[in-house]
Amino acid sequence: MAELTKVFGIDLGTTYSAVAQIDEFDRAVIVPNDINEPTTPSAAYFESPGHVVVGIEAKNMAEIEPENVVQFVKRFMGRKDEFFFEYDGKQYAPEEISAVILKALVEKAQQNVNAEIKDVVITVPAYFDDAQRTATKNAGAMAGLNVLDIVNEPIAAALSYGVQAGGREETILVYDLGGGTFDVSVIRVDADGVKILVTGGNHELGGKDWDDRLISYIAATFETENGVNPLTDPHAHQELRTKAEATKKRLSQKMKDPFTFSFAGSHTRIEITREKFEEITADLLDLSIRVTKETLDELERKIANRKIDRILLVGGSSRMPMVKARVDQEFGLAADVHDPDECVAKGAAIWAVKRKIDNLAQQVGYNTQTGEGNQQAFNQALEKEIETVRNRDFYLGLPGKSGVNVSSHTYGILAIDNGVEIVAPMLTKNTEIPFVYESGERQFGTAFANQSTIELVLMEADGDSLDPAQCKEIGRGHVELPPGVPKGSEVKIWFNYSADGTMALRAREVSTNRECEVNIVRSGVLGIGEVKEAGKELAVLEAR
């Protein structure tokens, strides 16, 4: 294995996760886990203090000890105030659980590669905000990994699909229905790389919701026949979840499936048809289509065109026949179901090699994006790295490739307009990043005469509303002013959203030259000190 390919891609999924690498034939391939499976359930079973089991064994234990098993934690990344798991007197935040899963994923995959799994790229949905991305990166750090980058899942899927081959230009809609999240992005691909034009999604829509509908249907049928609801018992609930997921998968291959279930001394046999399954989940599919159409509406507002050349169906839940049939019908294109369980991890592995090449260029003083710097030194360094590879064109084609992202949210600052508190937008959703904002001349000023303090509050809008009550505060700072500053004295605002997802907000009162920089602290993410401390604790935790 060449040094350049000693990097790995990780698809950290809601229900299943996968690890990928570039093999000796310069192909992106999945690294199987310890039982030779390509994907591993994103479930953690706290077996005893200091020992956690991850994967299919953990998922199976959910039926026996549901109180000691954690699943679907991705839905709560960046929202630790809404979730915690407690075991043996310790509370675990979402990113700590994800770190445990990552640590076990690496341990399982390590058995099938001859290089240390250390340098990684981890994928996230394109609509993840900076808190969710930070939480994901923190999880990697706590697991002892060097996270080279956090890359959007549709970009990874496009790289895996090979849409850049031959420099063909296309506009592609990536419909990504995973186990716990739904992500839809429109991307532009050409010889220069992959560029997200618009993105949308729902972090509470995924295959789990289809499972939940089937579980509710079966439980209601059982109760009608036997007078008792199995959902009142956590063990029976987990058994239903395991069986319902298996039935859902079988219904993708056949038109009906017998379902048998026993609880409280009663037994029921139900024949689940694909037609019934599609009927009880129709509104979920409707929701995904509505989100997709809204994303296309945003595309049209942005570029005055909504034409799509191709549709990629990604995510394990896109295997359901109803999905392709409906997408084909709604959008008039035959969608491609592309390696839905593995393509994101494979694309992340490709991106990891690209990041490795970018780091190599940086070391010799060359910018692969702009072409500035010592290109000769970079070419020599790259040639040395790939002298033993089989497919030189693969590596030579990666420098300069871009993966342009857009902001998945709108960001603004609290302000007063005619006595009414508002959020003044600085960066709107689906604006390309990196992005730099500078307020216009006299756009902002002090609210009243002799004002002693300017409060600078950074707000995030999850939807279209800029009502302060419906936005989330993500940072606060203040500028102390001397006496005598008149009303309306100009305040300059600068806001920077970097490509790596970090933000900076600064303000200066012009007449006094007093300024401040806002410390952006997410309440839903562990702090730097907490991450370091958790990393130390997880380092001695056995996760397999």
Secondary structure, DSSP 8 states (H G I E B T S, - for coil): --GGG--EEEE--SSEEEEEEE-TTS-EEEE--TTS-S-EE--EEEEETTEEEESHHHHHHTTT-GGGEE--GGGGTT-GGG--EEETTEEE-HHHHHHHHHHHHHHHHHTT-SS---EEEEEE-TT--HHHHHHHHHHHHHTT-EEEEEEEHHHHHHHHHTTTGGG--EEEEEEEE-SS-EEEEEEEEETTEEEEEEEEEETT-SHHHHHHHHHHHHHHHHHHHHS--GGGSHHHHHHHHHHHHHHHHHTTTSSEEEEEEEETTEEEEEEEEHHHHHHHTHHHHHHHHHHHHHHHHHHHHHHS----SEEEEESGGGGSHHHHHHHHHHHSS--EE--TTTHHHHHHHHHHHHHHHHHHHHHTTB-TTT--B-HHHHHHHHHHHTTT-S-HHHHHTSTT-EEEEE-SSEEEEEEEETTEEEEEEEE-TT-EESEEEE--TTSSB-SSTT--EEEEEEEEESSS---GGGEEEEEEEEEE--TT--TT-BEEEEEEE-TTS-EEEEEEETTTTEEEEEEE--TTS--HHHHHHHHHHHHTSEE-
